[in-house]
Amino acid sequence: MLEVCKLVRAESHKVAKNIAKFGKNHQGWHYGFKLHATINFNLIEQLCSLVFTSADQHDAQQLPKLLKNNKTKIVVGDTSYTAQVIRQHIWQTFGTLVLSPPYYEQNKKY
């Protein structure tokens, strides 16, 4: 999350008024933007792609934009990427496997 101002001042904020949105993550509510990035850790750390969105956009919906020009075969993400629908779409479209831990309230299958 990239906050543009504190939540208390969100209604009177003028600089990014028509662009910034309210969003929520595990840290709470924010007013601003999100920065999504992919990094390659082969031999050198290399920034591959960036997507800059308003805070109300879901993380997993940005995966097609992040992977569009990459030849990535495995993506590791947080619990935002556990949705089966987006994982299947990414596998069918790009041939990329999405690895992420289960959501903390999800029943674990052993």
Gaussian input, Z-matrix of N, CA and C with variables (Angstrom, degrees):
# hf/3-21g

backbone

0 1
 N
 C     1     B1
 C     2     B2     1     A1
 N     3     B3     2     A2     1     D1
 C     4     B4     3     A3     2     D2
 C     5     B5     4     A4     3     D3
 N     6     B6     5     A5     4     D4
 C     7     B7     6     A6     5     D5
 C     8     B8     7     A7     6     D6
 N     9     B9     8     A8     7     D7
 C    10    B10     9     A9     8     D8
 C    11    B11    10    A10     9     D9
 N    12    B12    11    A11    10    D10
 C    13    B13    12    A12    11    D11
 C    14    B14    13    A13    12    D12
 N    15    B15    14    A14    13    D13
 C    16    B16    15    A15    14    D14
 C    17    B17    16    A16    15    D15
 N    18    B18    17    A17    16    D16
 C    19    B19    18    A18    17    D17
 C    20    B20    19    A19    18    D18
 N    21    B21    20    A20    19    D19
 C    22    B22    21    A21    20    D20
 C    23    B23    22    A22    21    D21
 N    24    B24    23    A23    22    D22
 C    25    B25    24    A24    23    D23
 C    26    B26    25    A25    24    D24
 N    27    B27    26    A26    25    D25
 C    28    B28    27    A27    26    D26
 C    29    B29    28    A28    27    D27
 N    30    B30    29    A29    28    D28
 C    31    B31    30    A30    29    D29
 C    32    B32    31    A31    30    D30
 N    33    B33    32    A32    31    D31
 C    34    B34    33    A33    32    D32
 C    35    B35    34    A34    33    D33
 N    36    B36    35    A35    34    D34
 C    37    B37    36    A36    35    D35
 C    38    B38    37    A37    36    D36
 N    39    B39    38    A38    37    D37
 C    40    B40    39    A39    38    D38
 C    41    B41    40    A40    39    D39
 N    42    B42    41    A41    40    D40
 C    43    B43    42    A42    41    D41
 C    44    B44    43    A43    42    D42
 N    45    B45    44    A44    43    D43
 C    46    B46    45    A45    44    D44
 C    47    B47    46    A46    45    D45
 N    48    B48    47    A47    46    D46
 C    49    B49    48    A48    47    D47
 C    50    B50    49    A49    48    D48
 N    51    B51    50    A50    49    D49
 C    52    B52    51    A51    50    D50
 C    53    B53    52    A52    51    D51
 N    54    B54    53    A53    52    D52
 C    55    B55    54    A54    53    D53
 C    56    B56    55    A55    54    D54
 N    57    B57    56    A56    55    D55
 C    58    B58    57    A57    56    D56
 C    59    B59    58    A58    57    D57
 N    60    B60    59    A59    58    D58
 C    61    B61    60    A60    59    D59
 C    62    B62    61    A61    60    D60
 N    63    B63    62    A62    61    D61
 C    64    B64    63    A63    62    D62
 C    65    B65    64    A64    63    D63
 N    66    B66    65    A65    64    D64
 C    67    B67    66    A66    65    D65
 C    68    B68    67    A67    66    D66
 N    69    B69    68    A68    67    D67
 C    70    B70    69    A69    68    D68
 C    71    B71    70    A70    69    D69
 N    72    B72    71    A71    70    D70
 C    73    B73    72    A72    71    D71
 C    74    B74    73    A73    72    D72
 N    75    B75    74    A74    73    D73
 C    76    B76    75    A75    74    D74
 C    77    B77    76    A76    75    D75
 N    78    B78    77    A77    76    D76
 C    79    B79    78    A78    77    D77
 C    80    B80    79    A79    78    D78
 N    81    B81    80    A80    79    D79
 C    82    B82    81    A81    80    D80
 C    83    B83    82    A82    81    D81
 N    84    B84    83    A83    82    D82
 C    85    B85    84    A84    83    D83
 C    86    B86    85    A85    84    D84
 N    87    B87    86    A86    85    D85
 C    88    B88    87    A87    86    D86
 C    89    B89    88    A88    87    D87
 N    90    B90    89    A89    88    D88
 C    91    B91    90    A90    89    D89
 C    92    B92    91    A91    90    D90
 N    93    B93    92    A92    91    D91
 C    94    B94    93    A93    92    D92
 C    95    B95    94    A94    93    D93
 N    96    B96    95    A95    94    D94
 C    97    B97    96    A96    95    D95
 C    98    B98    97    A97    96    D96
 N    99    B99    98    A98    97    D97
 C   100   B100    99    A99    98    D98
 C   101   B101   100   A100    99    D99
 N   102   B102   101   A101   100   D100
 C   103   B103   102   A102   101   D101
 C   104   B104   103   A103   102   D102
 N   105   B105   104   A104   103   D103
 C   106   B106   105   A105   104   D104
 C   107   B107   106   A106   105   D105
 N   108   B108   107   A107   106   D106
 C   109   B109   108   A108   107   D107
 C   110   B110   109   A109   108   D108
 N   111   B111   110   A110   109   D109
 C   112   B112   111   A111   110   D110
 C   113   B113   112   A112   111   D111
 N   114   B114   113   A113   112   D112
 C   115   B115   114   A114   113   D113
 C   116   B116   115   A115   114   D114
 N   117   B117   116   A116   115   D115
 C   118   B118   117   A117   116   D116
 C   119   B119   118   A118   117   D117
 N   120   B120   119   A119   118   D118
 C   121   B121   120   A120   119   D119
 C   122   B122   121   A121   120   D120
 N   123   B123   122   A122   121   D121
 C   124   B124   123   A123   122   D122
 C   125   B125   124   A124   123   D123
 N   126   B126   125   A125   124   D124
 C   127   B127   126   A126   125   D125
 C   128   B128   127   A127   126   D126
 N   129   B129   128   A128   127   D127
 C   130   B130   129   A129   128   D128
 C   131   B131   130   A130   129   D129
 N   132   B132   131   A131   130   D130
 C   133   B133   132   A132   131   D131
 C   134   B134   133   A133   132   D132
 N   135   B135   134   A134   133   D133
 C   136   B136   135   A135   134   D134
 C   137   B137   136   A136   135   D135
 N   138   B138   137   A137   136   D136
 C   139   B139   138   A138   137   D137
 C   140   B140   139   A139   138   D138
 N   141   B141   140   A140   139   D139
 C   142   B142   141   A141   140   D140
 C   143   B143   142   A142   141   D141
 N   144   B144   143   A143   142   D142
 C   145   B145   144   A144   143   D143
 C   146   B146   145   A145   144   D144
 N   147   B147   146   A146   145   D145
 C   148   B148   147   A147   146   D146
 C   149   B149   148   A148   147   D147
 N   150   B150   149   A149   148   D148
 C   151   B151   150   A150   149   D149
 C   152   B152   151   A151   150   D150
 N   153   B153   152   A152   151   D151
 C   154   B154   153   A153   152   D152
 C   155   B155   154   A154   153   D153
 N   156   B156   155   A155   154   D154
 C   157   B157   156   A156   155   D155
 C   158   B158   157   A157   156   D156
 N   159   B159   158   A158   157   D157
 C   160   B160   159   A159   158   D158
 C   161   B161   160   A160   159   D159
 N   162   B162   161   A161   160   D160
 C   163   B163   162   A162   161   D161
 C   164   B164   163   A163   162   D162
 N   165   B165   164   A164   163   D163
 C   166   B166   165   A165   164   D164
 C   167   B167   166   A166   165   D165
 N   168   B168   167   A167   166   D166
 C   169   B169   168   A168   167   D167
 C   170   B170   169   A169   168   D168
 N   171   B171   170   A170   169   D169
 C   172   B172   171   A171   170   D170
 C   173   B173   172   A172   171   D171
 N   174   B174   173   A173   172   D172
 C   175   B175   174   A174   173   D173
 C   176   B176   175   A175   174   D174
 N   177   B177   176   A176   175   D175
 C   178   B178   177   A177   176   D176
 C   179   B179   178   A178   177   D177
 N   180   B180   179   A179   178   D178
 C   181   B181   180   A180   179   D179
 C   182   B182   181   A181   180   D180
 N   183   B183   182   A182   181   D181
 C   184   B184   183   A183   182   D182
 C   185   B185   184   A184   183   D183
 N   186   B186   185   A185   184   D184
 C   187   B187   186   A186   185   D185
 C   188   B188   187   A187   186   D186
 N   189   B189   188   A188   187   D187
 C   190   B190   189   A189   188   D188
 C   191   B191   190   A190   189   D189
 N   192   B192   191   A191   190   D190
 C   193   B193   192   A192   191   D191
 C   194   B194   193   A193   192   D192
 N   195   B195   194   A194   193   D193
 C   196   B196   195   A195   194   D194
 C   197   B197   196   A196   195   D195
 N   198   B198   197   A197   196   D196
 C   199   B199   198   A198   197   D197
 C   200   B200   199   A199   198   D198
 N   201   B201   200   A200   199   D199
 C   202   B202   201   A201   200   D200
 C   203   B203   202   A202   201   D201
 N   204   B204   203   A203   202   D202
 C   205   B205   204   A204   203   D203
 C   206   B206   205   A205   204   D204
 N   207   B207   206   A206   205   D205
 C   208   B208   207   A207   206   D206
 C   209   B209   208   A208   207   D207
 N   210   B210   209   A209   208   D208
 C   211   B211   210   A210   209   D209
 C   212   B212   211   A211   210   D210
 N   213   B213   212   A212   211   D211
 C   214   B214   213   A213   212   D212
 C   215   B215   214   A214   213   D213
 N   216   B216   215   A215   214   D214
 C   217   B217   216   A216   215   D215
 C   218   B218   217   A217   216   D216
 N   219   B219   218   A218   217   D217
 C   220   B220   219   A219   218   D218
 C   221   B221   220   A220   219   D219
 N   222   B222   221   A221   220   D220
 C   223   B223   222   A222   221   D221
 C   224   B224   223   A223   222   D222
 N   225   B225   224   A224   223   D223
 C   226   B226   225   A225   224   D224
 C   227   B227   226   A226   225   D225
 N   228   B228   227   A227   226   D226
 C   229   B229   228   A228   227   D227
 C   230   B230   229   A229   228   D228
 N   231   B231   230   A230   229   D229
 C   232   B232   231   A231   230   D230
 C   233   B233   232   A232   231   D231
 N   234   B234   233   A233   232   D232
 C   235   B235   234   A234   233   D233
 C   236   B236   235   A235   234   D234
 N   237   B237   236   A236   235   D235
 C   238   B238   237   A237   236   D236
 C   239   B239   238   A238   237   D237
 N   240   B240   239   A239   238   D238
 C   241   B241   240   A240   239   D239
 C   242   B242   241   A241   240   D240
 N   243   B243   242   A242   241   D241
 C   244   B244   243   A243   242   D242
 C   245   B245   244   A244   243   D243
 N   246   B246   245   A245   244   D244
 C   247   B247   246   A246   245   D245
 C   248   B248   247   A247   246   D246
 N   249   B249   248   A248   247   D247
 C   250   B250   249   A249   248   D248
 C   251   B251   250   A250   249   D249
 N   252   B252   251   A251   250   D250
 C   253   B253   252   A252   251   D251
 C   254   B254   253   A253   252   D252
 N   255   B255   254   A254   253   D253
 C   256   B256   255   A255   254   D254
 C   257   B257   256   A256   255   D255
 N   258   B258   257   A257   256   D256
 C   259   B259   258   A258   257   D257
 C   260   B260   259   A259   258   D258
 N   261   B261   260   A260   259   D259
 C   262   B262   261   A261   260   D260
 C   263   B263   262   A262   261   D261
 N   264   B264   263   A263   262   D262
 C   265   B265   264   A264   263   D263
 C   266   B266   265   A265   264   D264
 N   267   B267   266   A266   265   D265
 C   268   B268   267   A267   266   D266
 C   269   B269   268   A268   267   D267
 N   270   B270   269   A269   268   D268
 C   271   B271   270   A270   269   D269
 C   272   B272   271   A271   270   D270
 N   273   B273   272   A272   271   D271
 C   274   B274   273   A273   272   D272
 C   275   B275   274   A274   273   D273
 N   276   B276   275   A275   274   D274
 C   277   B277   276   A276   275   D275
 C   278   B278   277   A277   276   D276
 N   279   B279   278   A278   277   D277
 C   280   B280   279   A279   278   D278
 C   281   B281   280   A280   279   D279
 N   282   B282   281   A281   280   D280
 C   283   B283   282   A282   281   D281
 C   284   B284   283   A283   282   D282
 N   285   B285   284   A284   283   D283
 C   286   B286   285   A285   284   D284
 C   287   B287   286   A286   285   D285
 N   288   B288   287   A287   286   D286
 C   289   B289   288   A288   287   D287
 C   290   B290   289   A289   288   D288
 N   291   B291   290   A290   289   D289
 C   292   B292   291   A291   290   D290
 C   293   B293   292   A292   291   D291
 N   294   B294   293   A293   292   D292
 C   295   B295   294   A294   293   D293
 C   296   B296   295   A295   294   D294
 N   297   B297   296   A296   295   D295
 C   298   B298   297   A297   296   D296
 C   299   B299   298   A298   297   D297
 N   300   B300   299   A299   298   D298
 C   301   B301   300   A300   299   D299
 C   302   B302   301   A301   300   D300
 N   303   B303   302   A302   301   D301
 C   304   B304   303   A303   302   D302
 C   305   B305   304   A304   303   D303
 N   306   B306   305   A305   304   D304
 C   307   B307   306   A306   305   D305
 C   308   B308   307   A307   306   D306
 N   309   B309   308   A308   307   D307
 C   310   B310   309   A309   308   D308
 C   311   B311   310   A310   309   D309
 N   312   B312   311   A311   310   D310
 C   313   B313   312   A312   311   D311
 C   314   B314   313   A313   312   D312
 N   315   B315   314   A314   313   D313
 C   316   B316   315   A315   314   D314
 C   317   B317   316   A316   315   D315
 N   318   B318   317   A317   316   D316
 C   319   B319   318   A318   317   D317
 C   320   B320   319   A319   318   D318
 N   321   B321   320   A320   319   D319
 C   322   B322   321   A321   320   D320
 C   323   B323   322   A322   321   D321
 N   324   B324   323   A323   322   D322
 C   325   B325   324   A324   323   D323
 C   326   B326   325   A325   324   D324
 N   327   B327   326   A326   325   D325
 C   328   B328   327   A327   326   D326
 C   329   B329   328   A328   327   D327

   B1=1.4475
   B2=1.5236
   B3=1.3016
   B4=1.4541
   B5=1.5240
   B6=1.3099
   B7=1.4622
   B8=1.5252
   B9=1.3282
   B10=1.4658
   B11=1.5213
   B12=1.3341
   B13=1.4613
   B14=1.5294
   B15=1.3058
   B16=1.4683
   B17=1.5279
   B18=1.3173
   B19=1.4639
   B20=1.5188
   B21=1.3112
   B22=1.4614
   B23=1.5306
   B24=1.3331
   B25=1.4666
   B26=1.5316
   B27=1.3143
   B28=1.4623
   B29=1.5332
   B30=1.3001
   B31=1.4736
   B32=1.5296
   B33=1.3169
   B34=1.4626
   B35=1.5353
   B36=1.3394
   B37=1.4608
   B38=1.5314
   B39=1.3340
   B40=1.4603
   B41=1.5202
   B42=1.3165
   B43=1.4653
   B44=1.5326
   B45=1.3122
   B46=1.4661
   B47=1.5234
   B48=1.3202
   B49=1.4670
   B50=1.5310
   B51=1.2997
   B52=1.4617
   B53=1.5248
   B54=1.3280
   B55=1.4635
   B56=1.5253
   B57=1.3220
   B58=1.4672
   B59=1.5245
   B60=1.3356
   B61=1.4675
   B62=1.5251
   B63=1.3293
   B64=1.4596
   B65=1.5246
   B66=1.3181
   B67=1.4566
   B68=1.5083
   B69=1.3287
   B70=1.4586
   B71=1.5247
   B72=1.3198
   B73=1.4618
   B74=1.5196
   B75=1.3332
   B76=1.4662
   B77=1.5216
   B78=1.3372
   B79=1.4618
   B80=1.5204
   B81=1.3288
   B82=1.4559
   B83=1.5183
   B84=1.3206
   B85=1.4552
   B86=1.5323
   B87=1.3390
   B88=1.4617
   B89=1.5224
   B90=1.3144
   B91=1.4601
   B92=1.5246
   B93=1.3233
   B94=1.4552
   B95=1.5131
   B96=1.3392
   B97=1.4571
   B98=1.5210
   B99=1.3354
   B100=1.4588
   B101=1.5265
   B102=1.3147
   B103=1.4551
   B104=1.5234
   B105=1.3354
   B106=1.4536
   B107=1.5260
   B108=1.3270
   B109=1.4602
   B110=1.5173
   B111=1.3341
   B112=1.4598
   B113=1.5185
   B114=1.3287
   B115=1.4603
   B116=1.5180
   B117=1.3169
   B118=1.4528
   B119=1.5292
   B120=1.3308
   B121=1.4672
   B122=1.5243
   B123=1.3292
   B124=1.4660
   B125=1.5216
   B126=1.2858
   B127=1.4568
   B128=1.5204
   B129=1.3114
   B130=1.4596
   B131=1.5272
   B132=1.3101
   B133=1.4606
   B134=1.5160
   B135=1.3230
   B136=1.4545
   B137=1.5296
   B138=1.3176
   B139=1.4590
   B140=1.5271
   B141=1.3389
   B142=1.4636
   B143=1.5259
   B144=1.3435
   B145=1.4604
   B146=1.5274
   B147=1.3264
   B148=1.4627
   B149=1.5184
   B150=1.3277
   B151=1.4677
   B152=1.5226
   B153=1.3081
   B154=1.4686
   B155=1.5217
   B156=1.3610
   B157=1.4605
   B158=1.5217
   B159=1.3285
   B160=1.4611
   B161=1.5286
   B162=1.3150
   B163=1.4710
   B164=1.5209
   B165=1.3282
   B166=1.4624
   B167=1.5298
   B168=1.3184
   B169=1.4587
   B170=1.5274
   B171=1.3226
   B172=1.4642
   B173=1.5266
   B174=1.3156
   B175=1.4649
   B176=1.5271
   B177=1.3206
   B178=1.4618
   B179=1.5276
   B180=1.3240
   B181=1.4605
   B182=1.5272
   B183=1.3161
   B184=1.4574
   B185=1.5248
   B186=1.3350
   B187=1.4551
   B188=1.5294
   B189=1.3404
   B190=1.4714
   B191=1.5287
   B192=1.3145
   B193=1.4604
   B194=1.5249
   B195=1.3301
   B196=1.4590
   B197=1.5275
   B198=1.3313
   B199=1.4608
   B200=1.5193
   B201=1.3188
   B202=1.4675
   B203=1.5271
   B204=1.3043
   B205=1.4619
   B206=1.5248
   B207=1.3153
   B208=1.4676
   B209=1.5199
   B210=1.2886
   B211=1.4635
   B212=1.5306
   B213=1.3133
   B214=1.4605
   B215=1.5203
   B216=1.3248
   B217=1.4588
   B218=1.5210
   B219=1.3379
   B220=1.4644
   B221=1.5170
   B222=1.3335
   B223=1.4575
   B224=1.5233
   B225=1.3187
   B226=1.4559
   B227=1.5235
   B228=1.3333
   B229=1.4551
   B230=1.5140
   B231=1.3286
   B232=1.4643
   B233=1.5240
   B234=1.3235
   B235=1.4656
   B236=1.5230
   B237=1.3168
   B238=1.4647
   B239=1.5229
   B240=1.3254
   B241=1.4610
   B242=1.5242
   B243=1.3364
   B244=1.4627
   B245=1.5269
   B246=1.3129
   B247=1.4687
   B248=1.5310
   B249=1.3183
   B250=1.4532
   B251=1.5276
   B252=1.3074
   B253=1.4616
   B254=1.5254
   B255=1.3349
   B256=1.4616
   B257=1.5220
   B258=1.3347
   B259=1.4648
   B260=1.5226
   B261=1.3275
   B262=1.4632
   B263=1.5234
   B264=1.3209
   B265=1.4753
   B266=1.5296
   B267=1.3164
   B268=1.4683
   B269=1.5271
   B270=1.3364
   B271=1.4638
   B272=1.5304
   B273=1.3437
   B274=1.4591
   B275=1.5236
   B276=1.3173
   B277=1.4627
   B278=1.5235
   B279=1.3302
   B280=1.4657
   B281=1.5300
   B282=1.3398
   B283=1.4579
   B284=1.5206
   B285=1.3297
   B286=1.4552
   B287=1.5227
   B288=1.3240
   B289=1.4558
   B290=1.5195
   B291=1.3455
   B292=1.4648
   B293=1.5235
   B294=1.3277
   B295=1.4641
   B296=1.5176
   B297=1.3299
   B298=1.4646
   B299=1.5229
   B300=1.3291
   B301=1.4716
   B302=1.5249
   B303=1.3251
   B304=1.4657
   B305=1.5199
   B306=1.3161
   B307=1.4615
   B308=1.5154
   B309=1.3312
   B310=1.4620
   B311=1.5253
   B312=1.3432
   B313=1.4642
   B314=1.5291
   B315=1.3105
   B316=1.4644
   B317=1.5189
   B318=1.3580
   B319=1.4572
   B320=1.5184
   B321=1.3129
   B322=1.4601
   B323=1.5214
   B324=1.3221
   B325=1.4577
   B326=1.5234
   B327=1.3024
   B328=1.4611
   B329=1.5044
   A1=110.22
   A2=115.73
   A3=122.46
   A4=107.30
   A5=116.53
   A6=120.97
   A7=110.27
   A8=116.49
   A9=119.86
   A10=111.14
   A11=116.65
   A12=121.44
   A13=108.35
   A14=116.29
   A15=121.28
   A16=109.23
   A17=116.88
   A18=121.22
   A19=112.36
   A20=117.70
   A21=122.02
   A22=110.84
   A23=117.17
   A24=121.78
   A25=113.66
   A26=118.52
   A27=121.92
   A28=112.98
   A29=117.76
   A30=120.48
   A31=112.46
   A32=118.03
   A33=120.42
   A34=112.69
   A35=117.58
   A36=121.31
   A37=109.95
   A38=118.55
   A39=121.25
   A40=114.95
   A41=118.84
   A42=120.52
   A43=112.10
   A44=118.31
   A45=122.12
   A46=110.85
   A47=116.47
   A48=122.27
   A49=113.62
   A50=119.05
   A51=121.48
   A52=113.31
   A53=117.75
   A54=121.22
   A55=111.64
   A56=117.79
   A57=122.26
   A58=110.33
   A59=115.69
   A60=122.09
   A61=109.70
   A62=115.24
   A63=121.69
   A64=109.10
   A65=116.05
   A66=121.26
   A67=109.84
   A68=115.84
   A69=120.66
   A70=109.17
   A71=115.46
   A72=121.62
   A73=108.44
   A74=117.86
   A75=120.79
   A76=112.71
   A77=117.94
   A78=121.35
   A79=112.88
   A80=117.28
   A81=120.91
   A82=112.13
   A83=116.67
   A84=123.25
   A85=111.00
   A86=115.16
   A87=122.29
   A88=108.69
   A89=115.97
   A90=122.04
   A91=106.65
   A92=116.13
   A93=118.35
   A94=112.95
   A95=115.09
   A96=122.35
   A97=110.88
   A98=114.76
   A99=122.14
   A100=107.73
   A101=115.01
   A102=121.50
   A103=107.00
   A104=116.61
   A105=122.67
   A106=107.17
   A107=117.16
   A108=120.26
   A109=110.83
   A110=115.03
   A111=121.24
   A112=108.42
   A113=114.71
   A114=121.44
   A115=108.67
   A116=116.39
   A117=122.91
   A118=108.58
   A119=117.16
   A120=121.20
   A121=112.16
   A122=119.86
   A123=120.33
   A124=111.27
   A125=117.49
   A126=121.20
   A127=111.46
   A128=115.84
   A129=120.83
   A130=107.77
   A131=116.97
   A132=120.24
   A133=107.85
   A134=116.07
   A135=121.62
   A136=109.76
   A137=117.10
   A138=122.38
   A139=107.90
   A140=117.16
   A141=121.18
   A142=113.41
   A143=117.44
   A144=119.20
   A145=110.65
   A146=115.20
   A147=123.50
   A148=109.93
   A149=116.16
   A150=122.11
   A151=106.56
   A152=115.98
   A153=123.66
   A154=107.33
   A155=117.98
   A156=121.75
   A157=110.69
   A158=115.79
   A159=119.62
   A160=108.20
   A161=117.56
   A162=122.65
   A163=113.44
   A164=118.70
   A165=119.77
   A166=113.24
   A167=118.72
   A168=122.36
   A169=110.00
   A170=117.06
   A171=121.40
   A172=109.94
   A173=116.24
   A174=121.55
   A175=112.67
   A176=117.39
   A177=120.97
   A178=112.26
   A179=118.85
   A180=121.10
   A181=112.49
   A182=117.15
   A183=121.03
   A184=112.37
   A185=118.25
   A186=121.21
   A187=113.82
   A188=120.52
   A189=118.56
   A190=112.91
   A191=117.84
   A192=120.78
   A193=111.43
   A194=116.55
   A195=121.08
   A196=112.21
   A197=117.25
   A198=121.14
   A199=113.77
   A200=118.31
   A201=122.60
   A202=113.22
   A203=118.79
   A204=121.88
   A205=112.73
   A206=117.91
   A207=121.39
   A208=111.04
   A209=115.93
   A210=122.83
   A211=109.07
   A212=116.97
   A213=123.25
   A214=110.47
   A215=117.00
   A216=122.01
   A217=112.75
   A218=117.86
   A219=121.71
   A220=109.00
   A221=116.76
   A222=122.96
   A223=107.50
   A224=117.41
   A225=122.23
   A226=107.34
   A227=116.49
   A228=120.55
   A229=111.29
   A230=115.03
   A231=119.67
   A232=109.59
   A233=117.42
   A234=121.02
   A235=113.44
   A236=119.03
   A237=121.26
   A238=111.86
   A239=117.03
   A240=121.51
   A241=113.03
   A242=118.78
   A243=121.18
   A244=113.42
   A245=119.65
   A246=122.35
   A247=110.11
   A248=116.12
   A249=121.63
   A250=112.05
   A251=118.19
   A252=121.61
   A253=111.23
   A254=117.95
   A255=120.28
   A256=111.02
   A257=117.64
   A258=120.37
   A259=110.84
   A260=117.15
   A261=120.71
   A262=110.99
   A263=117.16
   A264=120.99
   A265=110.49
   A266=117.56
   A267=121.53
   A268=110.31
   A269=117.62
   A270=120.81
   A271=110.77
   A272=117.54
   A273=121.29
   A274=112.23
   A275=117.62
   A276=121.12
   A277=112.77
   A278=117.12
   A279=121.50
   A280=113.90
   A281=117.96
   A282=120.41
   A283=111.89
   A284=116.18
   A285=122.43
   A286=110.02
   A287=116.52
   A288=123.15
   A289=109.17
   A290=117.22
   A291=122.45
   A292=108.65
   A293=116.17
   A294=122.03
   A295=109.38
   A296=115.78
   A297=120.24
   A298=108.65
   A299=117.41
   A300=119.85
   A301=110.19
   A302=117.70
   A303=119.55
   A304=111.09
   A305=115.23
   A306=120.94
   A307=108.35
   A308=118.00
   A309=121.61
   A310=113.81
   A311=119.25
   A312=121.05
   A313=112.31
   A314=116.60
   A315=121.33
   A316=109.95
   A317=115.96
   A318=119.47
   A319=109.16
   A320=115.85
   A321=120.84
   A322=109.17
   A323=117.15
   A324=122.47
   A325=107.79
   A326=117.04
   A327=121.38
   A328=111.11
   D1=136.28
   D2=174.46
   D3=-117.17
   D4=99.45
   D5=-177.60
   D6=-73.66
   D7=138.76
   D8=173.62
   D9=-94.54
   D10=-23.80
   D11=175.79
   D12=-165.63
   D13=173.38
   D14=176.67
   D15=-71.24
   D16=155.19
   D17=-179.06
   D18=-58.62
   D19=-33.23
   D20=-178.67
   D21=-61.86
   D22=-34.29
   D23=-176.95
   D24=-96.59
   D25=4.09
   D26=-173.60
   D27=-59.73
   D28=-39.21
   D29=-178.37
   D30=-69.43
   D31=-30.78
   D32=-178.14
   D33=-98.61
   D34=-0.58
   D35=-179.73
   D36=-67.92
   D37=135.88
   D38=-173.93
   D39=-117.93
   D40=-21.87
   D41=-173.34
   D42=-64.80
   D43=-50.21
   D44=-178.62
   D45=-115.77
   D46=36.05
   D47=-171.63
   D48=-56.24
   D49=-44.47
   D50=-176.60
   D51=-90.00
   D52=-2.73
   D53=-176.52
   D54=-110.95
   D55=-46.22
   D56=-177.70
   D57=-70.92
   D58=147.52
   D59=-179.95
   D60=-135.66
   D61=168.04
   D62=174.99
   D63=-83.48
   D64=138.58
   D65=177.38
   D66=-144.27
   D67=158.89
   D68=-178.82
   D69=-131.57
   D70=138.20
   D71=171.93
   D72=-136.85
   D73=-165.10
   D74=-177.40
   D75=-65.51
   D76=-15.48
   D77=178.80
   D78=-90.70
   D79=-9.55
   D80=-179.82
   D81=118.99
   D82=-162.86
   D83=-177.84
   D84=-83.16
   D85=145.15
   D86=178.68
   D87=-140.55
   D88=157.39
   D89=174.23
   D90=-123.05
   D91=114.33
   D92=-179.38
   D93=159.68
   D94=-129.76
   D95=-171.86
   D96=-132.16
   D97=171.46
   D98=172.16
   D99=-126.61
   D100=144.55
   D101=175.71
   D102=-117.01
   D103=120.36
   D104=179.67
   D105=-109.47
   D106=137.84
   D107=-177.32
   D108=-145.02
   D109=152.83
   D110=170.78
   D111=-119.21
   D112=141.38
   D113=-177.74
   D114=-129.96
   D115=138.95
   D116=177.46
   D117=-100.20
   D118=125.91
   D119=-178.29
   D120=-110.86
   D121=31.29
   D122=-179.79
   D123=-63.05
   D124=-95.10
   D125=179.04
   D126=-96.52
   D127=-34.79
   D128=177.45
   D129=-129.04
   D130=152.62
   D131=176.51
   D132=-77.36
   D133=120.63
   D134=-172.90
   D135=-131.70
   D136=127.95
   D137=176.12
   D138=-78.28
   D139=121.88
   D140=-174.56
   D141=-99.22
   D142=-43.11
   D143=-178.83
   D144=-156.18
   D145=154.68
   D146=179.11
   D147=-133.13
   D148=142.70
   D149=172.05
   D150=-135.07
   D151=127.95
   D152=-178.89
   D153=-112.44
   D154=118.08
   D155=-176.83
   D156=-131.71
   D157=169.12
   D158=172.19
   D159=-71.97
   D160=160.55
   D161=-172.43
   D162=-68.16
   D163=-15.55
   D164=-178.73
   D165=-85.04
   D166=-1.61
   D167=178.65
   D168=-82.85
   D169=135.78
   D170=-179.64
   D171=-76.20
   D172=143.64
   D173=-176.46
   D174=-60.06
   D175=-47.17
   D176=-174.78
   D177=-64.47
   D178=-26.83
   D179=179.30
   D180=-70.03
   D181=-13.27
   D182=-179.52
   D183=-90.08
   D184=-8.68
   D185=-178.39
   D186=-56.98
   D187=-45.57
   D188=178.46
   D189=-58.89
   D190=-36.75
   D191=178.22
   D192=-68.83
   D193=-37.65
   D194=-179.33
   D195=-71.58
   D196=-33.01
   D197=-175.30
   D198=-96.08
   D199=-2.55
   D200=-172.28
   D201=-53.60
   D202=-45.06
   D203=-175.19
   D204=-106.79
   D205=12.35
   D206=-177.53
   D207=-103.62
   D208=161.68
   D209=172.46
   D210=-109.31
   D211=32.33
   D212=-176.32
   D213=-66.10
   D214=136.49
   D215=179.13
   D216=-106.56
   D217=-26.00
   D218=178.80
   D219=-135.41
   D220=131.05
   D221=176.46
   D222=-117.82
   D223=132.21
   D224=177.05
   D225=-112.03
   D226=125.38
   D227=-178.26
   D228=-136.98
   D229=-179.75
   D230=178.04
   D231=-88.10
   D232=-166.17
   D233=-175.57
   D234=-67.67
   D235=-9.87
   D236=176.70
   D237=-67.66
   D238=-18.86
   D239=-175.91
   D240=-102.16
   D241=20.03
   D242=-177.17
   D243=-85.40
   D244=-8.29
   D245=-177.83
   D246=-62.49
   D247=125.12
   D248=-176.04
   D249=-65.48
   D250=-34.55
   D251=-178.05
   D252=-62.29
   D253=-48.93
   D254=-179.35
   D255=-69.68
   D256=-33.39
   D257=178.29
   D258=-64.91
   D259=-42.22
   D260=177.84
   D261=-66.73
   D262=-40.32
   D263=178.33
   D264=-61.79
   D265=-44.11
   D266=179.95
   D267=-65.26
   D268=-39.33
   D269=178.85
   D270=-65.16
   D271=-45.57
   D272=-177.91
   D273=-70.22
   D274=-37.14
   D275=-176.28
   D276=-81.26
   D277=-46.17
   D278=-172.07
   D279=-111.54
   D280=-13.07
   D281=-174.62
   D282=70.12
   D283=28.91
   D284=-176.97
   D285=-108.14
   D286=133.55
   D287=178.03
   D288=-91.24
   D289=130.02
   D290=179.79
   D291=-103.49
   D292=118.10
   D293=177.90
   D294=-106.96
   D295=129.79
   D296=177.82
   D297=-156.25
   D298=152.00
   D299=178.84
   D300=-72.39
   D301=158.40
   D302=177.44
   D303=-67.61
   D304=152.66
   D305=175.10
   D306=-60.14
   D307=140.90
   D308=-171.58
   D309=-60.82
   D310=-23.65
   D311=178.08
   D312=-96.18
   D313=-1.08
   D314=-177.31
   D315=-75.05
   D316=140.19
   D317=175.61
   D318=-69.19
   D319=130.76
   D320=-178.07
   D321=-86.87
   D322=133.83
   D323=177.24
   D324=-101.50
   D325=128.26
   D326=-179.27
   D327=-106.94

